[in-house]
Amino acid sequence: MAVAFKIEETFQVELARMYTVLSDVASWSVFDKPRLVSAKNGKITLAFVDGTRAFIDFMIVDAGVAIRVVHELLKDESAISAYQKYWNEVFVGIRRRLEIA
């Protein structure tokens, strides 16, 4: 049975900039980059080489933009920890990129 998990993060940036940075997978500062399947209607869909996929959606909040990542099709619950670490590394890289730009 496939497993999914959700992770959320808030960034102090405008929606258009956050959407652009997240849809530019090639610029992410992680080694394993997913394939961008779709970036339309305010949502991003990503596919990973292990057969998992992630959906990213955006919500405007007082502090900026909250993003929610739902990563699904993991083989079992033991994979959750590794992907939580992966997404935290993605978020750190994005924060760094947004501070520089």
C-alpha positions in Angstrom: 0.0 0.0 0.0 1.4 3.4 -1.0 2.1 6.0 1.6 1.8 9.8 1.4 2.8 12.7 3.6 2.3 16.4 3.7 4.8 19.2 4.6 4.0 22.9 4.8 6.3 26.0 4.8 5.7 29.7 4.7 8.0 32.1 2.8 8.0 35.9 3.0 7.8 36.5 -0.7 5.1 37.3 -3.3 3.2 34.5 -4.9 4.6 34.9 -8.5 8.2 34.8 -7.3 7.6 31.7 -5.2 5.8 29.9 -8.0 8.6 30.7 -10.4 11.3 29.5 -8.1 9.5 26.2 -7.3 8.7 25.5 -10.9 12.4 26.0 -11.9 13.5 22.6 -10.7 16.9 22.9 -12.4 17.9 25.7 -10.1 17.2 23.7 -6.9 20.2 23.2 -4.7 19.7 19.5 -4.2 21.3 16.6 -5.9 18.3 14.6 -7.0 16.0 16.8 -8.9 12.5 15.7 -9.9 11.0 16.1 -13.3 8.5 18.9 -13.7 5.3 17.3 -15.0 3.0 20.3 -14.8 3.0 23.9 -13.6 -0.4 25.4 -14.3 -3.5 26.7 -12.5 -1.4 27.6 -9.5 -0.2 24.1 -8.8 3.0 22.2 -9.5 3.3 18.5 -10.1 6.6 16.7 -9.9 7.7 13.2 -10.7 10.7 11.5 -9.0 12.9 8.7 -10.4 11.7 6.3 -7.7 8.1 6.5 -9.0 6.9 8.9 -6.3 5.3 12.2 -7.1 4.6 15.5 -5.4 2.0 18.1 -5.7 2.7 21.7 -4.6 0.0 24.3 -4.0 0.1 27.8 -2.7 -1.9 29.9 -0.3 -1.5 33.6 0.3 -1.2 34.4 4.0 -0.3 37.5 6.0 3.3 36.5 6.2 3.7 35.9 2.5 3.0 32.6 0.8 2.4 29.2 2.4 3.2 26.2 0.3 1.9 22.7 0.9 3.7 19.7 -0.6 1.9 16.4 -0.7 4.4 13.7 -1.6 2.7 10.4 -2.5 3.3 6.9 -3.8 6.1 6.2 -1.3 6.6 2.4 -0.8 6.2 2.5 2.9 6.4 4.7 6.0 10.2 4.3 6.3 10.6 6.5 3.1 8.8 9.5 4.8 11.8 10.5 6.9 14.2 10.7 3.9 11.7 12.8 1.9 11.0 15.1 4.8 14.8 15.7 5.0 14.8 16.2 1.2 12.0 18.8 1.2 13.7 20.7 4.2 16.9 20.9 2.1 14.9 22.2 -0.9 13.3 24.8 1.4 16.7 25.9 2.7 18.0 26.3 -0.8 15.0 28.3 -1.9 15.3 30.6 1.1 18.9 31.2 0.3 18.0 31.9 -3.4 15.2 34.3 -2.4 17.5 36.3 0.0 20.2 36.7 -2.7 17.9 37.7 -5.6 
